[in-house]
Amino acid sequence: MDFKDKIEIMIRRKGYSKTDFAAKLGITYRALANYISGARMPKEEIMAKMEKELDTTRSFLLDKSKSLILNSEERFIFNASSKSTGVWD
């Protein structure tokens, strides 16, 4: 599972809107959207904030061989989005 998919799922699980999560990190929504789309990777300081807010580690987020266990709703959304734009609403 890719970094971009993991952070999007974890943001949802924490109950954040993307706008709120971006504000919590001290970045713009556009910057977060770039991370979620895979267009950019966060700088070190932003990655550290993500780790803290999402209660995870950098190694988990960046290791493509490690995946989250998805519930049925997440599986449905993940499979549907990966066939279209790759970005969750």
C-alpha positions in Angstrom: 0.0 0.0 0.0 1.4 3.4 -1.0 2.1 6.3 1.4 -0.6 8.4 -0.2 -3.3 5.7 0.5 -2.1 5.1 4.0 -2.3 8.8 5.0 -5.7 9.3 3.5 -7.2 6.2 5.3 -5.5 7.2 8.6 -6.8 10.8 8.3 -10.3 9.4 7.9 -9.9 7.0 10.8 -8.8 9.9 13.1 -12.0 11.8 12.2 -10.2 14.7 10.6 -11.4 16.5 7.5 -8.5 17.1 5.1 -8.7 20.8 5.8 -8.5 20.3 9.5 -5.6 17.9 9.2 -3.7 20.3 7.0 -4.2 23.1 9.6 -3.1 20.7 12.4 0.1 20.2 10.5 0.6 23.9 9.7 0.3 23.4 6.0 -2.2 24.4 3.3 -4.9 22.1 2.1 -3.2 22.3 -1.3 0.1 20.9 0.2 -1.8 18.0 1.8 -3.6 17.4 -1.5 -0.3 17.1 -3.2 0.8 14.4 -0.7 -2.4 12.5 -1.1 -2.2 12.6 -4.9 1.4 11.4 -4.8 2.6 14.6 -6.5 4.9 15.4 -3.7 6.4 14.0 -0.5 6.3 15.9 2.8 9.4 17.6 4.2 11.0 16.1 7.3 9.3 18.4 9.7 5.9 17.8 8.2 6.5 14.0 8.2 7.3 14.1 11.9 4.0 16.0 12.6 2.1 13.4 10.5 3.6 10.6 12.5 2.6 12.2 15.7 -1.0 13.1 14.7 -1.6 9.7 13.0 0.1 7.7 15.8 2.3 5.8 13.4 5.9 5.6 12.3 7.7 6.9 9.2 8.9 3.4 8.4 5.3 2.1 8.3 4.1 5.0 6.2 6.9 4.7 3.6 7.1 0.9 3.4 5.0 -0.2 0.5 5.0 -3.8 1.6 3.1 -2.9 4.8 -0.6 -2.3 4.5 -3.4 -1.2 6.8 -6.2 -3.7 7.6 -9.2 -2.2 5.9 -12.8 -2.5 7.1 -15.4 -3.3 4.5 -16.3 0.3 3.9 -12.6 1.3 3.4 -12.1 -1.7 1.1 -15.0 -0.6 -1.0 -13.8 3.0 -1.2 -10.2 2.0 -1.8 -11.0 -0.4 -4.6 -13.4 2.0 -6.2 -11.0 5.0 -6.0 -7.9 3.0 -7.2 -9.8 2.1 -10.4 -10.7 5.8 -11.0 -8.7 8.8 -9.8 -6.9 7.2 -6.8 -8.0 10.0 -4.6 -10.7 9.6 -1.9 -13.3 12.4 -1.4 
